[in-house]
Amino acid sequence: MSPCSNLGLLFLHALPLDGSMWAAYEDLLPGSSYAPTLYGLGDTVEGWATEVLSIARNDRLIVVGCSVGGSCAIEVAAAAPERVAALVLIGTKAKHSPDPDLQAAALDLIEREGIGRAWTQYWAPLFSKSTDEKVIEAARSAALCQQSKDIAGGVTAFHSRPSRDQFVSECRIPIVVVTGEDDVAPGLKLSAELAGSAERGGLHVIPSCGHYVPLEQPNALRVILNDVVKSQA
């Protein structure tokens, strides 16, 4: 039996994308990589976590999440710490202070004007100004393939997520925090604080990159993920 045979990679996507954003990484552990689309798995990140744990068959998981996917990754670790070998949190905040006005405004915009308008308002600005326009357009096309009700559900799950800063500070699971140098949500300062609060935390800052590291700088992320896989094999 190979040392990786019982190790899996669980990828959790960002808003307003889906599991396909991880297509370039599923070869890191062939046959043991999972990239589910979270919409439809419930209306909370806790519900998503329960469902993805039933999808991933391996006993040990490296859980990789971007943005709201990172929030879900933390919930996976909270629900089943014995199964989580490591967390890779990309553009993720553990501490959450609800903003009902922002949530209501986002849901209203999606309902009235659709995902395209919401993309321009909320998600396009999260890319680095140095990111290739083709990468941004591909992400936009993927977002426009989603159903408005699914993105609205994702927005609701994101804004209703629990605050998990205490869990992260008490967690003994290795936590690799990744941020784009140009990310504004949460940004370098909060990402550094997240990594520093974890007992076994580490920080990677990716130059010329915004919020969507898996799409903007895939080669840099592959190096990080390869190292995490090797460390857990």
Secondary structure as UniProt FT lines:
FT   TURN            3..6
FT   STRAND          7..12
FT   TURN            15..16
FT   HELIX           19..28
FT   TURN            30..31
FT   STRAND          33..34
FT   TURN            39..40
FT   HELIX           45..55
FT   STRAND          60..66
FT   HELIX           68..79
FT   HELIX           81..83
FT   STRAND          84..90
FT   HELIX           100..118
FT   HELIX           119..123
FT   HELIX           124..126
FT   TURN            129..130
FT   HELIX           133..144
FT   HELIX           148..159
FT   HELIX           165..170
FT   STRAND          175..180
FT   TURN            181..182
FT   TURN            184..187
FT   HELIX           188..197
FT   TURN            199..200
FT   STRAND          201..206
FT   HELIX           213..216
FT   HELIX           218..232
//
